[in-house]
Amino acid sequence: MHSSSRTNLSQTIRIVTSVMRWKCLVSTVARSPFSPSSMRNTFKFTALVAAVAMLTTSDLASAQTWANWTSGNTGSGTMSGTLGSTTIAYSGGLDGYQLSDGITRTAGVTPSSNCSYAFYCLPQPYTSAGVVKPTNSGFIQYTRTYTGTITFGTAVTNPLIAFISVGQPGAAVRYDFGGNAFTMLSSNTGNAAAWGPGTYSVAGNVLTGNEFSGVIRLNGTFNSFNYSVLDAENWHGLTVGVQEVGVLDSANVVPEPSTYALMGAGLLALGIAAGRRRRPDAKDKLFR
């Protein structure tokens, strides 16, 4: 069995088991003789849904871990940094870079018309279900063709790649991911990015961009992966993010606002139920 399949299975078992435990707890509160019978189902349903939301937050929440690039070397064509609790390294050649401090950059990195040097400033091209835009401005820069390798200190499941300005309207740039399949998550098709909107196409595991900015997800678990930049242009770049490091790391994700609201509603329902248990109302006394 593929390691990512084992991870997903273990996560599913953990979630189902926890939901059953929460269901038992919520049912106990909802059956309290001090709660009005007309409201018990409402309390039970709301609290149970909130419990499920809390338990599945890791799977539905936005990815919050993007590469923190702390060093780069154009002579050796390498970069390195951290990715959550693990390390990340790049090798294979590059033409420039910007570190994640947003200040340290090579001379060939030029400011964009919409975002200056904060190239991920506009969220739409980088936002999809479960993914938010990179949280810092670090990236690897290319103007020529290369075959690059990203290496992780710990196996990473379904890594994300966020692109900046791949290709131009009249000059396409292709990325070939070899045997690694990927899923397109978001793009600047119809949405302005650092240099405006763009387009893309996918043929097999080759991504072609014409002023493309957006996010893809590589499907699988990787200690490292390779890709080839097949075309030259003015410049473009990328960075790497992650939703899972080895196993799901809930400390690296933050719930969506709607999840917070649902959790709050459930906790409120439980609190009201508990309060009624301590202080039964007149109607309850009448019908007991």
Beta strands, then each sheet from edge to edge (+ up, - down):
strand 1: 62-63
strand 2: 65-66
strand 3: 68-73
strand 4: 78-83
strand 5: 86-91
strand 6: 96-98
strand 7: 139-142
strand 8: 146-157
strand 9: 160-166
strand 10: 173-176
strand 11: 182-187
strand 12: 199-203
strand 13: 206-210
strand 14: 212-218
strand 15: 221-229
strand 16: 236-242
strand 17: 244-245
strand 18: 253-254
sheet 1: 1+ 18-
sheet 2: 2+ 16- 7+ 6-
sheet 3: 2+ 16- 9+ 14- 11+
sheet 4: 3+ 4- 5+ 8- 15+ 10- 13+ 12-
sheet 5: 3+ 4- 5+ 8- 17+
end
